[in-house]
Amino acid sequence: MPETISQSKTHDVERLFGPSPVLCDGAMGTMFYARGVFINRCFDELNLTDPQMVRELHEEYLLAGAEVIETNTFGANAARLKRFGLEGKVAEINTAAVRIARAAVNGVREKHAHQAFVAGALGSLGFDKKDADPAMMLAAYTEQVNALVAAGVDLFVVETITSLAQAKAAIQAARDAAPELPVIAMITVTDAGIVADGTSPEDAARLFEEWGARAVGCNCSDGPMQVLDTIERMRKVTKLPIAAMPNAGLPNCVDGRSIYLSSPEYLASFARKAMRVGATIIGGCCGTTPKHIKAMRSSVKAIQAQAEGVLSAGAKPAASAIEPVPLAERSTLGGRIARGEFVSMVEIVPPKGIDATRELEGARMLKELGIHAINVPDSPRASTRMSAGSMCLQIEQKVGIETVIHYTCRDRNLLGIQSELLGASSLGLRNVLCLTGDPPKMGSYPDATAVFDVDAVGLTRIVRDMNHGLDIGGNSIGSSTGFVIAVAANPGVPDLDAEVRRFAAKVEAGAEFGITQPVFDMRLLETFLKRIESFRIPIVAGIWPLTSVKNAEFMKNDLKVRMPDEILSRMAAHAETPEHSRAEGILIAQEMLSEARSMVQGVQVSAPFARYAAAAEVLQAML
């Protein structure tokens, strides 16, 4: 007898289709392969022959943060099982799959209080014949669906669809057997951006909705960017929730094994982008592992908090907000920005030890030259350095010049973020640059864990709300923190549309001025400024005095900074001595500053390798 689905259980599943993002699991086949299971094996049969391994993989995804796990039944229909002589074990394999997944969910819930749902996975029938008998396809899916329903799945995922005829049969089988259980239907697309049978993503979304799917989307394909393009197209034609579960890029053959090279951090970045274009159901496909899902978890949690009203601009606070003092009164820098004055800043990176003598001497020299503020990065490139807060406090107290503290989301959860911001305000630090932060993989300790409860947009909202005397729960903190809120921008990114959208989100979240990454091509800065005219805030341009042709090549190739060939040629032509190289780098920076001055409200000059005199020399062109 099929298990009766209670109203409460159905209601719980409904939350998966609301505005708050949901994290799903990643690949099973990839994990089986990594554990030595040959690729020509029937992975579905492992539900019978090695249930412990299947359960362990489910548990790894649950512990990584997955809220939905799919049963190991992608190919557990009679058409695909026939290849292995297992067509007579459809019910047995699917029943075992649900039992294993449910045991994993229950076990993790009891030990870790983590709630998750079991989705019955329905894959293709293993052929793409356009003239396939609809009755045969429906019968194959119905047999599998009946077993999954009887065993107690919470919902269905129809995935990696290459034939809309098969998708229709799978959705119909699920709706006929258990109309109360929701169905997520996802296509996979070719490099041409269409389904293998020629269907466009737009038509697939419309048909899935017509056939009764509760969510539509794209999985697998050629990787994250193609899935992102596909869901953007689907979003335009449907109001249903959107699912996005890409593979980890195209596989590469390494020593005879198929290896997917997209990093967990890259998938986390994809998750943020996917949610910004409307996806609410996020997961992974081929090549993704629990590490990828764990990295994506932080992105999902950040958007969850915003979707649930914790960080949203429209959330009604539990306490009355207070109006912060005007920007001009919060800090000296804030006053200059509010009055439209041109501001000058120099970046001083904290030391790797506890002795900040050199940095303080540099700040003192810069103050004497009339620099308005010192920018202090927060462990740039994930390096271990003195905290930015400590460095800022020493500069302000011992030198007497204002600082801009760089504050990243990488190392702190929501509690730590609020605590440190309250502390910074109480110590008199008033200018804060809100950043997402470089991932630990970039630094000396790549196995360190990143937090990323929020990104730079969410952090900006937190600071804005604290300026209004409220914590993220809408509770009063007594008074305004009085911060001047800065955000970053990068005019030189390849995808300028995405950068403009993200900058707009920062402005909406409460940003009061922006600081760009180093710019070497003023045409890029000019284009960016035109694109943000309708929501522009004061912009401070980043200037970097190059030290050598090697430094220029590093920025172009490693940091992906847009570097014109003309500048590379100039640095190469002056490479006879380090002194000649540095002099040319300073001259180029002075030219950049001169050209940018009429377009922006300030400049931030970096001091590469702690050469504060070089930064000062660049700024002397305008002082």
C-alpha positions in Angstrom: 0.0 0.0 0.0 1.4 3.4 -0.9 2.3 5.6 2.1 -0.3 8.3 2.8 1.2 11.8 2.5 0.0 13.9 5.5 -1.1 17.5 5.1 1.7 18.7 7.4 4.4 16.9 5.3 3.0 18.4 2.1 3.0 21.8 3.7 6.6 21.4 4.8 7.6 20.6 1.2 5.8 23.7 0.0 8.6 25.9 1.5 10.9 24.6 -1.1 8.9 26.6 -3.7 8.8 29.9 -1.8 11.0 33.0 -2.2 13.8 31.7 0.1 16.6 29.9 -1.8 17.0 26.1 -1.2 20.3 24.2 -1.5 20.2 20.7 -3.1 22.9 18.1 -3.3 25.5 17.4 -6.0 26.7 14.5 -8.2 26.4 10.9 -7.1 28.1 9.3 -10.1 31.1 11.4 -9.7 31.4 10.3 -6.1 31.0 6.7 -6.9 33.7 7.0 -9.6 36.0 8.6 -7.1 35.5 5.7 -4.8 36.6 3.2 -7.4 33.3 2.2 -8.9 33.9 1.7 -12.7 31.9 4.0 -14.9 30.5 1.0 -16.9 28.8 -0.3 -13.7 25.1 0.3 -13.0 25.2 2.9 -10.3 21.5 2.4 -9.4 22.3 -1.3 -8.5 24.5 0.0 -5.7 21.3 0.6 -3.7 21.2 -3.2 -3.4 24.8 -4.2 -3.5 26.4 -1.4 -1.4 23.7 0.5 0.4 26.3 1.7 3.0 28.3 3.6 0.4 25.2 5.2 -1.0 24.1 6.3 2.5 27.5 7.7 3.3 27.4 9.9 0.2 24.0 11.2 1.0 25.2 12.0 4.5 28.2 13.9 3.2 25.9 16.1 1.1 23.6 16.6 4.1 26.5 17.6 6.3 27.7 20.0 3.6 24.3 21.8 4.0 22.0 20.2 1.3 18.3 20.6 2.1 17.2 18.3 -0.6 18.9 15.1 -1.6 18.0 13.0 -4.7 17.6 9.3 -4.6 20.2 7.3 -6.4 17.7 6.4 -9.1 18.7 8.6 -12.1 18.7 5.5 -14.4 16.5 3.2 -12.4 13.8 2.8 -15.1 13.2 -0.4 -17.0 14.6 1.0 -20.3 18.0 1.8 -18.8 18.2 -1.1 -16.4 17.6 -3.5 -19.3 21.2 -2.8 -20.4 22.4 -4.6 -17.3 19.8 -7.3 -17.2 18.1 -5.6 -14.2 14.8 -4.6 -15.8 13.0 -6.9 -13.4 14.3 -5.1 -10.3 12.8 -1.6 -10.9 10.7 -1.7 -7.8 13.4 -3.3 -5.6 16.1 -0.7 -6.6 13.9 2.3 -6.3 12.4 1.2 -2.9 15.9 0.6 -1.6 17.1 4.0 -2.8 14.3 5.8 -0.9 15.0 3.7 2.2 18.7 4.6 2.1 18.1 8.3 1.5 15.5 8.5 4.3 17.8 6.8 6.7 20.5 9.3 5.9 18.1 12.3 6.4 16.8 10.9 9.7 20.3 10.1 11.0 21.7 13.6 10.2 18.6 15.2 11.6 18.9 13.4 14.9 22.6 14.1 15.3 22.8 17.6 13.8 19.2 19.0 13.8 19.4 19.4 10.1 16.1 19.1 8.2 16.1 17.9 4.6 13.8 16.3 2.0 14.1 13.3 -0.2 13.5 13.8 -3.9 12.8 10.9 -6.3 15.3 11.3 -9.2 13.9 10.6 -12.7 16.4 10.6 -15.5 16.1 9.9 -19.2 15.1 6.6 -20.7 18.5 6.3 -22.4 17.4 7.1 -25.9 16.3 10.2 -27.8 14.1 8.7 -30.5 11.5 11.3 -31.6 9.2 8.6 -32.8 9.3 6.6 -29.5 5.9 5.2 -28.4 4.4 7.6 -25.8 2.6 4.8 -24.1 5.9 2.8 -23.7 7.6 5.9 -22.2 4.7 6.5 -19.8 4.7 2.9 -18.7 8.4 2.9 -18.0 8.2 6.1 -15.8 5.0 4.9 -14.1 6.6 1.7 -12.9 9.5 3.7 -11.4 7.3 6.5 -10.0 4.9 4.0 -8.3 7.9 2.4 -6.4 9.2 5.8 -5.3 5.8 7.0 -4.1 5.2 3.8 -2.2 8.6 4.1 -0.5 7.7 7.7 0.6 9.6 10.4 -1.4 8.7 14.0 -0.7 8.9 15.3 -4.2 10.3 14.4 -7.7 13.1 15.8 -9.8 12.9 15.2 -13.5 16.4 16.0 -14.6 18.9 16.1 -17.5 16.1 16.2 -20.0 17.2 15.9 -23.6 13.8 15.0 -25.0 10.6 16.9 -24.2 8.5 13.8 -25.1 10.2 11.9 -22.2 9.9 14.8 -19.9 6.1 14.9 -20.6 5.8 11.2 -19.8 7.8 11.5 -16.6 5.8 14.5 -15.3 2.5 12.8 -16.2 3.5 9.6 -14.4 4.4 11.6 -11.3 1.2 13.7 -11.4 -1.0 10.6 -12.0 0.6 8.6 -9.2 0.8 11.4 -6.5 -0.7 14.7 -7.6 0.1 16.1 -4.2 3.9 15.7 -4.6 5.6 18.6 -6.5 7.8 18.1 -9.5 10.9 20.0 -10.4 11.7 19.6 -14.2 15.1 20.5 -15.6 16.4 20.4 -19.2 20.1 20.1 -20.2 21.2 22.1 -23.2 23.8 21.6 -26.0 26.5 24.2 -26.7 24.0 25.8 -29.0 21.8 26.6 -26.0 18.9 24.4 -26.9 17.7 20.9 -25.9 19.0 18.0 -28.0 15.6 17.6 -29.6 15.7 21.2 -30.8 13.4 22.7 -28.1 14.4 26.2 -26.8 14.6 26.9 -23.1 11.7 29.2 -23.4 9.4 26.6 -24.9 10.6 24.0 -22.4 9.7 26.3 -19.5 6.2 26.9 -21.0 5.6 23.2 -21.6 6.8 22.1 -18.2 4.4 24.7 -16.6 1.6 23.5 -18.8 2.2 19.9 -17.8 2.1 20.6 -14.1 5.7 21.1 -12.9 6.1 23.2 -9.8 9.6 24.5 -10.7 11.6 24.5 -13.9 15.2 24.9 -14.7 18.4 23.6 -16.2 21.0 21.1 -14.9 24.2 19.5 -16.2 25.0 21.1 -19.6 28.5 22.4 -20.4 28.9 24.1 -17.0 27.8 27.0 -14.8 27.8 29.8 -17.4 25.6 27.9 -19.9 23.2 27.0 -17.1 23.1 30.7 -16.1 22.3 31.8 -19.6 19.6 29.1 -19.9 17.8 30.0 -16.6 17.9 33.7 -17.5 16.0 32.8 -20.7 13.5 30.7 -18.8 12.9 33.4 -16.2 11.6 35.7 -18.8 8.7 33.4 -19.8 7.5 31.8 -16.4 6.8 32.9 -12.9 7.5 29.4 -11.6 10.5 28.9 -9.2 13.7 28.4 -11.2 16.2 25.5 -10.5 19.9 25.7 -11.4 22.2 22.7 -11.0 25.2 22.9 -13.3 28.1 20.4 -13.6 31.6 21.6 -12.6 32.5 22.6 -16.2 33.6 20.2 -18.9 35.6 17.2 -17.8 39.3 16.8 -18.6 41.1 13.5 -18.9 43.9 13.3 -16.4 45.8 10.0 -16.1 42.9 8.1 -17.6 40.3 9.6 -15.3 37.6 12.2 -16.1 38.3 15.2 -13.8 36.1 18.3 -13.4 38.2 21.3 -12.7 35.7 24.0 -11.6 36.5 24.9 -8.0 34.1 25.0 -5.1 34.6 28.8 -5.0 33.7 29.1 -8.6 30.4 27.2 -8.0 29.8 29.4 -5.0 30.2 32.4 -7.3 27.8 30.8 -9.8 25.2 30.3 -7.0 25.3 34.0 -6.2 24.8 34.9 -9.9 22.1 32.4 -10.4 20.1 33.7 -7.4 20.5 37.2 -8.6 18.8 36.3 -11.9 15.9 34.5 -10.2 16.9 31.0 -9.3 15.8 29.8 -5.9 16.6 26.1 -6.1 20.4 25.6 -6.3 22.5 22.5 -6.5 25.2 20.7 -8.6 25.4 18.0 -11.2 28.3 16.1 -12.7 31.7 16.8 -11.1 30.3 18.5 -8.1 31.1 17.1 -4.7 30.2 17.9 -1.0 33.0 20.5 -1.1 31.2 22.3 -3.9 27.9 22.2 -2.1 29.5 23.4 1.1 31.0 26.4 -0.7 27.6 27.1 -2.3 25.9 26.9 1.1 27.3 30.3 2.2 25.9 32.0 -0.9 22.5 30.4 -0.4 22.5 31.3 3.3 23.2 34.9 2.5 20.3 35.2 0.1 18.0 33.1 2.4 18.6 35.7 5.1 17.6 38.5 2.7 14.6 36.6 1.3 13.3 35.9 4.8 13.4 39.6 5.6 16.4 39.5 7.9 18.4 41.8 5.6 15.7 43.1 3.3 15.2 46.8 2.8 11.5 46.4 3.2 11.5 44.4 6.4 9.5 46.0 9.3 11.9 46.3 12.2 11.0 45.1 15.7 12.2 48.5 17.0 11.9 52.0 15.7 14.7 53.1 13.4 16.5 56.3 14.1 17.8 58.7 11.5 21.6 58.8 11.4 23.4 62.1 11.4 24.0 63.6 7.9 26.9 62.2 5.9 28.8 65.4 6.3 28.9 65.1 10.1 29.9 61.4 10.4 33.6 61.9 9.6 36.0 64.3 8.0 36.1 62.1 4.9 32.3 62.0 4.8 32.2 65.7 5.0 34.5 66.1 2.0 32.5 63.7 0.0 29.2 65.3 0.9 30.5 68.7 -0.1 31.7 67.4 -3.5 35.4 68.0 -2.7 38.1 65.9 -4.4 39.5 63.4 -1.9 42.8 61.6 -1.9 43.6 58.3 -0.2 46.5 55.9 -0.1 46.3 52.2 0.7 48.5 50.8 3.5 48.6 47.1 3.9 49.0 45.8 7.5 52.2 44.0 8.4 52.5 40.2 8.5 53.8 40.5 12.1 53.1 42.7 15.1 55.4 45.6 14.4 53.6 48.3 12.5 56.5 50.9 12.7 57.0 51.0 9.0 53.3 51.4 8.2 52.9 54.2 10.8 55.9 56.1 9.4 54.4 55.8 6.0 51.0 57.1 7.2 52.8 60.0 9.0 54.6 61.0 5.8 51.4 60.9 3.8 49.5 63.0 6.4 52.2 65.7 6.1 51.7 65.7 2.3 48.0 66.5 2.8 46.5 63.1 2.1 42.9 62.9 3.4 42.6 59.3 4.5 44.5 55.9 4.7 42.8 52.8 3.3 43.6 49.6 5.2 42.9 46.3 3.5 41.6 43.3 5.5 44.1 40.4 4.8 44.2 41.0 1.0 44.5 37.9 -1.2 43.7 35.8 1.9 47.1 36.4 3.5 47.7 36.4 7.3 48.3 39.9 8.5 47.6 42.2 11.4 43.9 42.9 11.6 42.7 45.9 9.7 40.9 47.2 12.8 44.1 47.2 14.8 46.0 48.9 12.0 43.3 51.6 11.6 43.2 52.3 15.3 46.9 52.7 15.6 47.0 55.1 12.6 44.2 57.2 13.9 45.5 57.4 17.4 49.3 57.7 16.7 49.3 59.6 13.5 46.0 61.5 13.6 44.7 60.8 10.1 41.4 59.2 9.3 41.3 55.7 7.9 38.9 53.6 5.8 38.7 50.1 7.2 38.2 47.3 4.6 35.7 44.9 6.1 35.2 41.5 4.5 32.5 38.8 4.9 35.0 35.9 4.4 36.0 35.3 8.0 33.0 36.1 10.1 29.4 34.9 10.6 26.5 37.3 11.1 27.2 37.4 14.9 30.9 38.3 14.4 30.1 40.9 11.8 27.8 42.8 14.0 30.0 42.5 17.1 33.1 43.8 15.3 31.2 46.6 13.6 29.8 47.7 17.0 33.3 47.6 18.4 34.8 49.6 15.5 32.1 52.3 15.9 32.7 52.5 19.7 36.5 53.0 19.0 35.8 55.9 16.7 36.3 54.2 13.3 33.9 55.8 11.0 34.7 54.9 7.4 34.1 51.3 6.2 34.5 49.7 2.8 32.2 46.7 2.5 33.7 43.8 0.7 32.9 40.1 0.1 36.6 39.1 0.5 39.1 36.9 -1.4 38.5 33.2 -0.9 41.0 31.4 1.3 42.2 29.2 -1.6 44.1 32.3 -2.9 46.2 32.5 0.2 48.8 30.6 2.1 46.3 28.4 3.9 44.0 27.1 1.2 42.3 24.6 3.5 41.0 27.4 5.8 37.2 27.7 5.9 35.4 30.7 4.5 32.2 31.8 6.1 30.4 34.2 3.6 27.1 34.3 5.6 26.5 37.4 3.5 28.3 39.0 0.5 29.2 42.7 0.0 25.6 43.6 -0.8 24.3 42.0 2.4 27.1 43.5 4.5 26.2 47.0 3.1 22.6 46.5 4.3 23.8 45.4 7.7 26.0 48.6 8.1 23.1 50.8 6.8 20.7 49.2 9.3 23.2 49.7 12.1 23.5 53.3 11.1 19.7 53.4 11.8 20.2 51.9 15.2 19.1 48.4 14.3 20.7 44.9 14.3 19.8 42.4 11.5 16.8 41.2 13.5 15.4 44.7 13.7 16.3 45.1 17.4 17.5 48.4 18.8 21.3 48.8 19.4 20.7 52.1 21.2 22.1 54.6 18.8 23.5 55.0 15.3 26.9 53.5 14.5 27.6 56.6 12.3 29.5 54.8 9.5 30.3 56.3 6.1 29.6 53.4 3.8 31.9 52.6 0.8 31.7 49.8 -1.7 34.0 48.5 -4.4 33.6 48.4 -8.1 35.6 47.0 -11.0 35.2 48.7 -14.3 37.5 46.2 -16.0 35.6 43.0 -15.6 34.7 41.0 -18.7 31.0 40.9 -17.8 30.3 44.6 -17.3 26.5 44.1 -17.3 26.8 41.9 -14.2 29.1 44.4 -12.5 26.7 47.2 -13.2 23.8 45.2 -11.8 25.8 44.3 -8.7 26.8 47.9 -8.2 23.2 49.0 -8.4 22.3 46.5 -5.7 25.0 48.0 -3.5 23.7 51.5 -4.0 20.2 50.3 -3.2 21.5 48.6 -0.1 22.9 51.8 1.2 26.3 52.6 -0.3 27.4 56.2 -0.1 30.5 56.2 -2.3 32.4 53.7 -4.4 36.1 52.9 -4.8 37.2 51.2 -8.0 39.9 48.5 -8.6 43.0 49.9 -10.2 42.3 51.3 -13.6 44.9 51.4 -16.5 42.5 52.1 -19.3 40.4 55.3 -18.8 38.0 54.2 -21.5 36.8 51.4 -19.2 36.3 53.9 -16.3 34.4 56.3 -18.6 32.2 53.5 -19.9 31.4 52.3 -16.4 30.6 55.8 -15.2 28.1 56.2 -18.1 26.5 52.9 -17.3 25.8 53.9 -13.6 24.6 57.5 -14.3 21.1 56.8 -13.2 22.1 55.6 -9.8 25.6 57.0 -9.5 27.2 57.8 -6.1 30.5 59.6 -5.7 33.3 57.4 -7.2 37.0 57.3 -6.1 39.2 55.8 -8.8 41.9 53.3 -8.0 45.4 54.1 -9.2 48.3 51.6 -9.1 51.9 52.7 -9.8 53.5 49.8 -11.5 57.0 48.7 -10.4 58.2 46.6 -13.3 57.0 44.9 -16.5 56.8 41.7 -14.4 54.4 43.5 -12.1 52.3 44.6 -15.1 52.2 41.1 -16.5 51.2 39.7 -13.1 48.3 42.1 -12.8 47.2 41.3 -16.4 47.6 37.5 -16.3 47.1 36.6 -12.6 44.8 39.3 -11.3 42.9 39.6 -14.7 43.3 43.4 -14.6 42.6 45.0 -18.1 46.1 46.2 -19.1 46.5 48.0 -22.4 49.4 46.7 -24.6 50.7 50.3 -24.7 51.4 50.3 -21.0 53.1 46.9 -21.2 55.3 48.2 -24.0 56.2 51.3 -22.0 57.1 49.2 -18.9 59.2 46.8 -21.1 61.0 49.8 -22.7 62.1 51.0 -19.3 63.2 47.8 -17.8 66.9 48.4 -17.9 67.0 49.1 -14.1 64.5 48.8 -11.3 64.7 52.5 -10.8 63.8 53.2 -14.5 60.9 50.8 -14.2 59.5 52.4 -11.0 59.9 55.9 -12.5 57.9 54.9 -15.6 55.3 53.3 -13.4 54.9 56.5 -11.4 54.7 58.5 -14.6 51.9 56.3 -16.0 50.0 56.5 -12.7 50.3 60.3 -12.7 48.9 60.3 -16.2 46.0 58.0 -15.1 45.3 60.4 -12.2 45.3 63.4 -14.4 43.0 61.9 -16.9 40.6 60.5 -14.2 40.4 63.6 -12.1 37.7 65.3 -14.2 35.5 62.1 -14.1 35.6 61.1 -10.4 35.5 62.6 -7.0 38.7 61.2 -5.7 41.6 58.8 -6.1 43.0 56.0 -4.1 46.6 55.3 -4.8 48.1 51.9 -3.9 51.6 51.6 -2.5 53.0 48.3 -4.0 55.5 46.5 -1.8 55.0 49.2 0.9 56.6 51.9 -1.3 54.7 54.8 0.3 57.1 57.4 -1.3 56.0 56.2 -4.7 52.3 56.7 -3.8 53.2 60.1 -2.5 55.0 61.0 -5.7 52.0 60.0 -7.8 49.8 62.3 -5.7 52.2 65.2 -5.8 51.0 65.7 -9.4 47.7 67.0 -8.0 48.6 68.4 -4.5 
